[in-house]
Amino acid sequence: MNQRSIRPKGTNLSRRQFLMRSGALGAAGLTLPQLLAACGGSDGGGGGNTLFFENWPAYIDPTEDGATGTIDRFIEASGVDMTYTEAFNDNNEYFAKIQPILGRGDAIDPDLIAPTSWLAGRLIGLGWVDKLPLDQIENKKNLRDDLAKPAWDPTGEFSLPWQTGFAGIAYNIDVTGRELTSVDELFLPEFAGKVGALTEMRDTIGVILLSQGVDISKISSFDEAAPAFEKLEKAKNDGQIRRFHGNDYFDDLANGNFAATIGWSGDVAQIQLDNPAVRFLFPESGATSWADTMVMPKGAKNRDSAAKWMNFVYDPVQAAQLTAWVQYVSPVKGVREEVAKIDAELAENPLIFPDDATLANTRSFATLSDEVEAEFDAAFSKITGA
Amino acid sequence: MSKSATPTAVRRWKRPEFVGLGALVGAGALLTAIGARWVTGPVALLALALVFASVVWLIFTAVIGGPDARRRIAPYGLLKPGALWLALFYLAPLVTLLRLSLSTLPSRFAVDADFDWNFGNYRRAFADFDAQFGRAFLYAGVATVLTILIGYPLAYVIAFRGGRYRTLMLGLVVVPFFTSYLIRTIAWRSLLADTGWVVQMLDFVKLSGLFEGVGIMDNGRILQTPAAVIGGLTYNFLPFMILPIYVSLEKVDPGLVDAAQDLYSTSAGAFRKIVVPLSLPGVFAGTLLTFIPAAGDFVNAFYLGSPSTTMIGNSIQDQFLVQNNVPLASAMSFVLMAIITILVLIYSRFFGTEDLA
């Protein structure tokens, strides 16, 4: 990985940093809920001049190498004392952490958290989130039209997307020896034991279902998804699937343990900077699209500061800085023009600014009812072996 | 304590050890009740006050009573810190877990489970996770045997041939422990990677065919195979085997071996009849220290294994922290505990150390 020095400005995430950070957070996460549980209560008002945002790892531009990160720019512009942590590694794990606290009606410490859309939908359904102070977020007008009233938040009052992206096939062309063209190639005997898949059930099952011609945005029962589960289970039993992974597949893909895996577009855009052999395939059969959202857990204290923050990151100029670093698809209109001013080449990257035809070929997973979701989760858990 | 507990009243206790025993059992039971949340609020505070009072009472009885009373109370006083610790941090969680394992969640994301003697959790623990249980005990068992095979000769050499390098060699056994367990396990991922030097070297010296043949490699890889998981367990628990064996070997008097040889025993015979029996307590302790944590381990299977090599620890972690099915996870934990207890009882019956001393 000697190419590190020639990476574009503002994209200096090293894998080592990333792993160390996730490791430290994993350890911290074990004790956090207990600590949080001790700090319940809410004052109901707009709160003080502080803000606590809990997000996924490597999901914001840090202050380094002369560039000022989004958090520091925000603190400077607003005077809000902001705390930012990277406690998300897996949606289910994070939910298990906050569930005993929010479920008892107590408040958790963060004012903003970043669940993926389906989890946001679950939290909204359970009534564990507060309405966003949208009247204070003027820049909400910059929200992409297709995200205005999404399936997980039909009124659009509870969530604002942080970043969006796609799950498709990530592969290492040095190992495959050729361009991949379809999802079915994941199941070829020549890649036996060198194929991965995401533990994020909706992305893994979604990509396979799309390849079987099923529209995942219209699924309402387990039977409709059964063929994908069968296909995945058979592949696992045959030893085709090497490992199911969360955010931790960069190394496996870069060093050739994986020939191909189901992965996220933005990750591949980031890995490519280190390792050009890693490619992303938008399957012709379709990719799943998802959004990580900002929601306020019930009883969050600092509503005003949260509004200021969301207003700040929905300013296209600020959002462009974020996009240039995280390499995901921004939910903010007008970002492409701003990114072009920073880095013209980046503005042409189809992984970050997909064209309309590509977008039309993506689907987001339908919202599942509690019982159906439990069925999906149990079946998926059985395949991942746990 | 009431003021009537005057010195004369206390002296009337003919059997002061009953004071000690009563205070011990009572305080332990109260602390368990507090820990398991059978009593809450003001009642819990009262119970806590009683626990405290029992300690005061014990000390008071000892101070007021004569030397004889003190001598008889002493064992209970000395047991007390440990017993209270166990009551609060072992017994209370255990009964909570047992209760949870027989409960039902009223809805999928409910926080509190309803206790309703739901034995279905245990049925599911056996029916749905038999494969994971099987793998856990198989992998832990193989790993334990491997640690004995690797650890015994090493401990033997350190104990009998170590000379002045003994301390250094023991230090080297322990040194890897200065690094975090997690880091050491993740490091194996780099070492065993498909393009890593281990696999490449095996390919280079044409041994990979042999390794495939004996089942250590699968399809040209070591990582994400049962061998990798067992290897990880063996590596991580090896010092727990070496140290107890070393301690028991170190106590063996070399003069005994000399004596055996003077009586025309061969070296091998002396080793078999003198050294091995005397070191068995170490092997026994090492086996427990290795097998029990290995059977419940999930880190090695998580990082070095595949979806087909998961152990019961992974399933319990998944049910607790991903699926939110706390009752089922509790039942699985209990089954794991029960099986380990039975295995250890059987093992100690055959290899127990009682009649070796």
Interface residues (C-beta under 8 A of the other chain):
Chain A: G23 D90 N92 E93 F95 A96 K97 Q99 P100 G103 R104 R122 L126 A192 G193 K194 K236 N237 G239 I241 R242 R243 F244 D251 N255 G256 N257 D370 E371 E373 A374 D377 A378 S381 K382 I383 T384 G385 A386
Chain B: S107 R108 F109 A110 V111 D128 Q132 L182 I183 I186 R189 S190 A193 D194 T195 G196 D218 N219 G220 R221 L223 Q224 S306 P307 S308 T309 T310 N314 S315 Q317 D318 F320 L321 V322 Q323 N324
